[in-house]
Amino acid sequence: MSDHPDGGVGYLEMWEYNRFVWAWEQAGKIASFLYSAGKINSSGETDIRVDSSSTPGTPLDATWLAADEISGHLHALNSFRDAEHAASDKIGQYHAIELGRCVSTADRRWPMQDKPHHVRFLRCGGCLELTLTYRPPRWDGDDVKVDCGCGYSMDDTQWQRAIKLAEIELKDAA
Ligand SMILES: [Zn+2]
């Protein structure tokens, strides 16, 4: 069945298979989270920015599209009795790879725990707008990430430094 030198499963490389097994377990949970995230964002929470000029696309559309894409692959994979069966089928392996890709991307963009939030005290270092998003670590040892739709991003070290500077400025202003 498998002709992978490093022992893949069916048509999939080992890493693709592992990602697929993880994604298949997570997919239902993530898809319903994304659908509900869209609803939360559309209801006019205070966290939504008011300025309409520089808003890069609505989060609503992106989460719904991602959820729909995941649901579509899940639906197609329903006809396979398990991950190995799907990985060994020409059509199944396509959905297996795509599901793995969609779920891991969605999980990275919209983590379920500790939702990302907008940073209000610091302007973006790229476009100088108040558009930075803080993304908390998702597991022990994961990195903090702060980024903007313009492509600018900060790592944990830069973030900690920025917080310190902001604290000093606030004290000076008081
Ligand atoms: Zn920016």
Boltz pocket constraint, residues with backbone or C-beta under 6 A from the ligand:
constraints:
  - pocket:
      binder: B
      contacts: [[A, 124], [A, 125], [A, 126], [A, 127], [A, 128], [A, 129], [A, 131], [A, 148], [A, 149], [A, 150], [A, 151], [A, 152]]
      max_distance: 6.0
